[in-house]
Amino acid sequence: MSETSNIDIVKKGLGKRYRAEKRFRIYGICAIASSLIFLAFLFISIGSNGYTAFQQTFIRLTVHFDPEILGDTTNRESIASANFPSIVKQSLSMMFPEVTSRSDKRLLNALISSGASYNVRDIVIENPNCIGKTMQVWVPADDDVDMLIKGHINREAQEGERRLNDKQLGWIEQLEKDGNLKKRFNMTFFTAGDSREPELAGIWGAVSGSFFTMIVTLVLSFPIGVAAAIYLEEFAKKNRWTDIIEVNINNLAAVPSIVFGLLGLAVFLNFFGMPRSAPLVGGLVMTLMTLPVIIIASRAALKSVPPSIREAALGVGASQVQMVFHHVLPLALPGMLTGAIIGMARALGETAPLLMIGMVAFIVDIPSGFTDPSTALPVQIFLWADSPERGFLEKTSAAIMVLLTFLIAMNALAVILRKKFEKRW
């Protein structure tokens, strides 16, 4: 009887446990679905705001390279300093001869980007024989015109509620009707540096700064982190001092990134006097931030190597150094590379440390070395997000899309390396 009653009790409890397990699975599925929904909402929001930045509005001008306006064009320096803005304004006036008053001409010229004269200048520099001739040239439109063509400005709104007045709207419609206005792929976004004008701003300067910063970070953090992990895991004696070092490494991995920025400001800039806003300093700061992550990942990779490998190497007469570098390290290297890539991906997306060392400065020129003033892609996003112009909003989202692409690629590379070289024991 007691045996039958115990079975009945167990059966009664089984139904309750099965229901609890089913609820737990449902909770897990709901949590994953919620995460995917929020992630999709984030990507859709960024993509819907940023995809238009990959196109730019251009206006076709019939440019007469008047030698009287350009002046002396006997050498490259004189050509670069010629009066190209007048050439552009003259071309625009020829398209709208009915515009005669000074105020209307000012409104008409505002349809063209201030960078249009540089496009015309580059044509003359590349081909000085065009002087005295007439050519059709596509030049970038002003950012307000660009926003109008992309649909971010409502044409039907009242004149006082939009940045372009009715006269300018009529001229734009005339340009569209004549086929002198169209959208093209925005190469400027990928090839130019920062600018005060949204239609002229690009990410290449920030990407170059991030590249130089990551090179310094990788060259310093990976060998130092791997060497520290090998020493702590394979050679260091287990005592109070090594325990203190391990605790501090684990704590440093959780320290807010801005603390490393303050450390870099105090040590590298104020004490050593290194150049501000330089990728070299940014790389040193990112090295300090990335080292704990690489050390922890490298130690975990070393621990994953079975003890039998070590015992077999020592059993055939290998020294401890030979055992580590000839047998253990090659097997642990894929895990170390994975940890390094993940650490580099984290460093690529950091902003706060770079703000503290001055990489938030407005940099127009493309950096060509490790000590040139520059900014980084996350900092460029921060700067554009603080700008009031509507044109910078789409560029902010587009730059986030580029940054996310790099981060996803780096994390995917880490997964591929782990899957390809990882050995299961």
URGI-V589925 format. One record per backbone hydrogen bond with DSSP energy under -1.0 kcal/mol. CO is the residue of the C=O (numbers start at 0). NH is the residue of the N-H. If there is no record, write none. Layout:
BEGIN
co:nh
CO:NH
CO:NH
END
This chain:
BEGIN
co:nh
0:4
1:5
2:6
3:7
4:8
5:9
6:10
7:11
8:12
9:13
10:14
12:16
13:17
14:18
15:19
16:20
17:21
18:22
19:23
20:24
21:25
22:26
23:27
24:28
25:29
26:30
27:31
28:32
29:33
30:34
31:35
32:36
33:37
34:38
35:39
36:40
37:41
38:42
39:43
40:44
41:45
42:46
43:47
44:48
45:49
46:50
49:52
50:53
51:54
53:185
55:183
56:140
57:181
58:138
60:136
62:134
63:65
64:131
65:69
66:70
74:78
75:79
76:80
78:81
81:83
83:87
84:88
85:89
86:90
87:91
88:92
89:93
90:94
91:95
95:98
100:104
101:105
102:106
103:107
104:108
105:109
107:110
108:111
110:141
112:115
114:118
115:119
116:120
117:121
118:122
119:123
120:124
121:125
122:126
126:129
127:130
129:132
132:64
134:62
136:60
138:58
139:112
141:145
142:146
143:147
144:148
145:149
146:151
147:150
157:160
158:161
164:168
165:169
166:170
167:171
168:172
169:173
170:174
171:175
172:176
173:177
174:179
179:59
181:57
183:55
184:186
186:189
186:190
187:191
188:202
191:203
192:201
196:199
202:206
203:207
204:208
205:209
206:210
207:211
208:212
209:213
210:214
211:215
212:216
213:217
214:218
215:219
216:220
217:221
219:223
220:224
221:225
222:226
223:227
224:228
225:229
226:230
227:231
228:232
229:233
230:234
230:235
236:238
238:242
239:243
240:244
241:245
242:246
243:247
244:248
245:249
246:250
247:251
248:252
250:253
251:254
255:258
256:260
257:261
258:262
259:263
260:264
261:265
262:266
263:267
263:268
264:269
266:271
267:273
276:373
277:281
278:282
279:283
280:284
281:285
282:286
283:287
284:288
285:289
286:290
289:293
290:294
291:295
292:296
293:297
294:298
295:299
296:300
297:301
298:302
299:303
301:304
305:308
306:310
307:311
308:312
309:313
310:314
311:315
312:317
313:316
318:322
319:323
320:324
321:325
322:326
322:327
323:328
327:331
328:332
331:335
332:336
333:337
334:338
335:339
336:340
337:341
338:342
339:343
340:344
341:345
342:346
343:347
344:348
346:349
350:354
351:355
353:358
354:357
356:276
357:360
369:279
375:379
376:380
377:381
378:382
379:383
380:384
383:386
389:393
390:394
391:395
392:396
393:397
394:398
395:399
396:400
397:401
398:402
399:403
400:404
401:405
402:406
403:407
404:408
405:409
406:410
407:411
408:412
409:413
410:414
411:415
412:416
413:417
414:418
415:419
416:420
417:421
END
